[in-house]
Amino acid sequence: MRAIVVAAPGGVEVLVEREVPLPEVGPGQIRVRVRATAVNRADLLQRRGRYPAPPGAPADILGLEYAGVVEAVGDGVSLWKPGDRVMGLVGGGSYAEAVVVHEREALPIPETLSFEEAAAVPEAFITAHDALFTRLGLGVGERLLIHAVGSGVGTAALQLAVAAGATVYGTARTAWKLERAASLGLDLAIDASREDFAEVVLRHTGGEGVHAILDLAGGAYLAGNLRALAPLGRSVVVGTVAGSTAELNLGLLLTKRLTLVGTALRSRPLEEKIAATRAFQHHALPLLSSGRVRPVIDRVYPLREVREAHLRMEANQNFGKIVLTLEE
């Protein structure tokens, strides 16, 4: 089968198309003919040699999500049959014509979604759902702050939080991304390139702060997060595009009795990934099926233009997901 392979750690020039063996399907597994996948920041890091694939995932083929058609099933499979449209997460390898996954990791693609739209769902929406409701326990009427609200996870979290009845504030470093986010239901837009987001939050909440923060930036945002959180507030760190280290004010942490959580989907054991997928399917997939929430697609590229897709994300030009399609 065809795949995009990382020939060596480096820039986009190391992404090359090669023929690789078709993955074999084992007991309890399905093989999916990939029709579309998507670009994630983890792909950029892995390409540069800074984020190795977890055990069991291809070391040189990027890609954390897929949408496609079941083409083969292993012994004992009962949930799927050849021809079914499915989408889901993988630890790597979806920049290719086929992937093999455990049958319980796959999700049905709603009839209302194309393969391109479905490919923009798994990583963004499962990550957002798990962070908001499993890690943060976000409740109706709570105030939520999302950093990097224009990202794939950010746009998914924004829609899920609005659907859950939360008031949502969001940060970005470009005005046009905040304008786009407003159309998805953002209550308060904060330009982090020229405003102190914690001051803005406190001003708009009468000094009370937000109940929860979804931090897709990391780094120096931590200090502002502690200031912006209300007493007993919770913050979950999902991304570190702004840096992986920060100084922690333990005084604020203690006096406000705050909770800080870190999370990642890719490195979790199989059963934990399945649990996160099933929780999303039960609570949020109906929202996608009804159109109440939608994947936000920035641009669609054919797989052969993967280098251009990576460059667009590296330049921070995207709002929502960058999708890659595989030709028939």
N, C-alpha and C positions, 0 to 999 in steps of 0.2 A: 504494500500500500504506500501511497504518498504521505510524507510528513515533512513538517518544517523542523529542522534539527539545528541545535546550537553547536556549531562546529568547534568553538572554543570560547571561553569567556571574553566578552567585549561589547562593542557597539552593534548597531543594527546590521552591519556587514557580515556578522557571524551567523546570521539566520539564513540557512540554505535549504533548498528542497532536495530530499533524497527518497529513495525507495527503502523501506524498512519492513521487517517481517510483520505479517498480520497477527495480532495478538490472539492466542488460543483461549477459548472459553472453557472454564472449569465448572465443577459442581456448584450450583446456586448462583451462577453468574450469567450475564447476558452480554452479547457483543452488539454494539450500536454502530450503525453506519452514520457517521457524523455529517450533518448537513450545515451546521453552523457552530461556531464557538465565539469566544470573546476575549479581549485583552484585559489583563489586570496588572496592577502595579507589581504584584509578586512576579509576574513574567519578566518585567524589566530588570528586577533585582536578580532573578535566577540567571537571566541572559548574561549579566555582568559577573556572575560567579559569587554573588553575595547572599543567595537564598537557595541552598541545595534542596533538591526534591526529597520528600520523605521516603522511608523504606517502602519498596514495592511499586513506586512510581518511576516512570522513565527518567533517567538522569539528564537526557539531552533533548527531550521533546517537551515543549512548554504547553500550557493550557490547563485551566482549572475547572472548566465547565463545558457542557456540550448540549446540543439539541439534535435529535436525529431519529432514526428508525431502527427498531430491533431487527437484526438480521440472523441471529443465532442464539439459542438458549442451551445452557448446560443441564446436566442431570439434576432433577429435583426442583427445577424452576416451575413455579405455579402462578406467578403474578403477571407474567408477560408472555406474548407469543410473537413470532416474526410478523412484521408489519406494523406493530404498535409504535405510536409516536411518543418519545420519551425525552426527558431532559434531566440534568443532574450535575453533581459535583464530582470531580476526580482530583487525585493528588498531583496529577500531571498527565501529559500525553494527548490532550484534545486538539492540538494543532496537527491533526492527522485524520485520515479517512475513517478510522475506526477506533473505538475504545472498548475495553471490557470492564464491567462494574458488577458489584453484587446486586442481585435483583431488588433488594430492599433499599438500595441507594437511589434508584431511579424514580422519577416522578412523571405522571402523565402530563402531556402538553395539552392545555385547554384548547378546545376547538377554535376559540376566538383568536389564538396566537399563531403567527407564522413561525417557521423555524428560526428566522433571524430574531424575532421578538423573544422567542423562548430561550435562545442562547444568552440573552441579556438578563435572564431571571436568576439562575441558581446562586451564583456567588454573591451578587448584590442583595437579593431578597432573603436568602436563608441566613446570610451573615447579619443583615439588619434585624430580621425577626428574632434570631437567637440573642443578639445583643440587647435589643429593646425589652423583650418580654421574659426571656429566661434569665439573662444576667442582671438586668436593671429592674425587672418587675414593674415596668411602666404602667401607670393606672389612668383611668379616665379623669380628666380635669387637671392632670399634672402638667407642669411646664418643663419642656425638654429643649436643650440646646444641642444642635448638631454642628460640629466643625466640618468644613469641606462639604457643605450641603449640596454642591453641584456635582459631586462625584457619583459613581455608580451606586455605591452603598448609601451615600448621602441622599440621593433622590428616592431610593427605595425606602429608606428609613423615614424620610419626610412623609411620604404617602401613607405608610403603615401607621405612623404616629397620629396623623390627622384622622385616619379612619378609626383609630382607637379612642378618639375624643381628647387628645392632648393638645395643648397650645405649644407651637413649635417656633423656636428662634433658630436662626442659622447663620453661619459665617462662611465667607468666601473672600478671596483676595482680588476679585474682579467684579465690577458692577454688573456686567451683563449676565453673569451666572446668577447673581442674586435676583435680577429681574426675571430670569427664567424660573427660578425656584418659587417666586411669588405666585406664578401661575399654577403651581402644584399645591398651593395652600399654605405657604410659609407665612407666619404671622408677623415676624419681625426679622428684617434682613440687616446684617451687620457686616460692614466692609472691614475685614481684619487687617487690611493693608494700611488703613489710616485711622481706625478707631480702636480704643481699648475695649474689647468685647465685654470684659467683666464690668466695667463702668456702665456700659450701655445696658446690660442685663439688669444691673442693680437699679438703674434709673427707671427702667420700664416696669420693674416689679415692686416699686416702693421700698427698695432696700432689702427685700426678702430673698431674692435669688431664684434660681431654677431648682426643680426637684431632681433632675437627672441630666446627664451630659453623655452624648455619644461622641467620643473623640476619635476622629479619623486622621488627626494631624500629629499628636504627640509633641515631643520636644518641649519648648518653652511655653506651650499652651497650658501645661500643668499648673503653673502658678496662677494664671487667670482662672482656671477651672475651680480651684479651691476658693477663690474669692467670689466667684459667680454662683457657687452652690449654696442652697439654703441649708440650715441645720438638718442633719440626718440625710443629706443629699447623697446621690450615688453617681459615680462616673465610670464608664467603661472605655478602655483604650483599645481600639481596633487597628489603627494605623499609625505609622511613625514617619510620614513624609516630611515632617518638620524636625525630625531628629529622634533618636532612640534613647537619649539621656536627658535628665532634667533635675533641678534641685527641688526637693520636697520640703514644704513648710509643715513640719510636724505639729507645730502649735495650732495652726488652723485645722489640720486633720483631726486633732484631739478635741479641741473646743467645740467644733461643729459636729463631731461624731460622724465623720464622713466615711463613705465606703468607696474604695478604689478597686476596680476589677480589670484584669487583662484577659483578652480572649483571642483565639485564633482557631479557625476551622480546619485548615489544611493538615495540621500536625496531630489532630485528634485520632484516637483509635476508631476502628470501623463502627463499632456499636454506638459510639457517641455521635458520629456523623449521621448514622441512620436515625438516631433519636432526634437530632436537630432537623433533619429532612422531614421526618414524619410530623413533628410539631408544626413545621411550616405548612405541610400539606393539609393538616387538620384545621388550622386557624386562618391561614392566609391565602391558600390556593383558591378558595372560593371568591376572594376579592379580585383576583386576577381573572378568573373565569367570567365574572360579572362585568368586568371593565371598571370597577371602582378604583382599582390601582392599576397602573400600566408600567411596563418596562420603559425606561427613557433611553432612547438610542441616539447617540451623537452622530455616528457615521458608520456605514457598512462598507467594508473592503473585501475583495476576493482574497483568499488565502495567499495567493502569489504576491500580493501587495502588503504582506505582513510588516515589512520594514517601514513603510509609510505609516502604518497604523501605530507602530511603536513610537515613531518620531512624534506623532500627534499627541500621544499621551505624555511623552517626556517633556514636551513643550507646554503641558498643562492647558491645551486648547480645547479639551473635550468637556462637554456637559452631558453627564450620563455615560452610557456604555459605548465602547467601540467594538463592533461586531465583525467577525471574519466569516465569510461564507465559503463553502467548498462546492465547486462546480460538480454537476452530475457526471 
